[in-house]
């Protein structure tokens, strides 16, 4: 897949994917990397973690740390603002999909 050269466009879809799972329950970064890979997104920790931190900084995600030292894991979940943003984005994606589907 030539997705790497379309990163700017796909980054929005990755963020929506993250919000979707964060609204379903907690996850940690390595799990999300694997989940995204299963859907064809080839990103590494150097892309994912700044994205997670940015979503948290903007109030869409909240995190907590479990464990200590090298075994510490940061768990992420959606905030109320994140769930509201996901609801709006879901409607917009559905509308866009319907338009794209008409082109077939």
N, C-alpha and C positions, 0 to 999 in steps of 0.2 A: 504494500500500500504506500502511496506517495504522500501519506498524511503529514510527514515531518515538515514539508514545505508549506503546509496549510495550517501550521500551529496556531496562528493568531485567530483564525476562524474556529478551529476545533477547541481552543481553550475555553470558550464559552460553553460548549457542550460538556466538556470535562467538569467544569464548575457545577453545571446542572446535575450531572451524574453524582458528584460528591454530595450536593444538597439532598438529592433523592435518598441516598443511603443514610445520610445524617438524620433525615426526618424519620426514617424507619427505626433507627436505633444507633447506639454507639458503634464506632469502628476505630481502628488504629491504622496508621499510615501504611504499613507493609501490606495489610489486608487490602487497602484501597488500591495500592499499586497492582496487586494481583487481579483484583476485580476489573480495573481499567484495561489491563492486558487481555483479559478474557473477551473484552469488547473491542479489541483491535487498537486501543490507544497504547502507543509505545513511549511512555514517559518514564523518567527516572526520579529518584528521590530529590535531586536538585531542582526539578520542576514542580513536583507535587508538594513538597513541604512549604516552599514559599507561597504556593497557591492556598494551602490550608491556612497558613498564618495570615495571609491577606483576607481570606474570608472571615477569619476570627476577628481580626482588627476592625473589619467593617461591620461586625455584629451579626453575621449570618451563622457562625459556628461558635460553640463554646467547647473548651477542652478541660480535661483533668488529667493529672499524671498519676499513674499507678506504678508502684514499685520504686526502687531507688537504684542509683548508679547505672551500670551498663544494662541492667534488666528493666529500667524504667520504660514505661510505654505511655504515650500520650493518647488519650481516647477523645474522639470528637463526636459531637452531636449537634443537631440543628437547634437554633434558638427560635423564639416566636417569630422574630424578623426573618430568619432563614426559611421557616415554613411558609410564611406569607409570600416571600419572594418566589419560592418554588411554585406556589399555587398560581401566581401571576404568570411565571415563565411557562408553566405547563399549558395554560390556555394559549399563550402566544406560539408555542411550539406546535400545538395541535392545529392552530390556524395556518401556520406556515406549511406544515406537512400537507394539509388539505390543498393548498395552492400548488405545492410541488407535485403532488399526486395527480393533479389535473393535467400537468405537462406530459404525462406518459402517453 
